[in-house]
Amino acid sequence: MELIEGIVLKQMNYKESSKIIYVYTPLGLVSVLVHGSNKLKSPYLNLVRVFSHVRLHVSGKNLKVLRDGQVIQHYQSISEDLNIYTYALHLMEVIYYFSTHEHDHDKLFHFLIKILNHLKEKDDFEIYIMMAELKLLYLLGVQPLLKHCVFCSSTEGLSFSVKDGGMVCLEHQQNKDFSSSTIHLFKVLYYYNLDEASPINYQQGDLIQLRRLIDEYYGYHLNYRSRSRQMVKQLLGY
């Protein structure tokens, strides 16, 4: 018997009455078969829901089997708001995709819990989703260089280049795709300390442009384009 704790990122039906849940833990992704969880009288209806923070007693090797479990936090309010649900589902998809990569899973797991706690309390949920995506770049080893030009040590006249992976000076930049206010918001979120919870000021236009920047960065440097991204684009209107 093994005890695991994690966040349910994804679920899928298995045979007629069961589900397989994909749980993100401090050690990475774990697949768990939950027998009978599709039945209306199942005690595990909330346990198999996406976003649930769970503690599970399991057995087995590759595909583990649930023996007993409990929900630590369900985050029901996230599922009740279509906009928040769409954004949060996008983040779950991103983390699921990179859950088999070698990085600090323990750090990401605890940060994800903080993000989910903010989503259930905050109106500006888009900001916290993008914050998580930006900080994940560091863990994946493709973090942008933001303090000076990627080609030299210049800190003057900088603009952001997706292709070059960071800031470029006037001498090296080919075009300027993003405004200085968008890049300022990028930096604020990238370096933000969730434990301090200081106010984040932004304009809607910068939010849309930052969403485009993140999508392009993930596409160019990680060859990743989420399926849920299209729904997020429709919500933001770009």
Order of alpha helices (4+ residues) and beta strands (2+ residues): beta-beta-beta-beta-beta-alpha-alpha-alpha-alpha-beta-beta-alpha-alpha-alpha
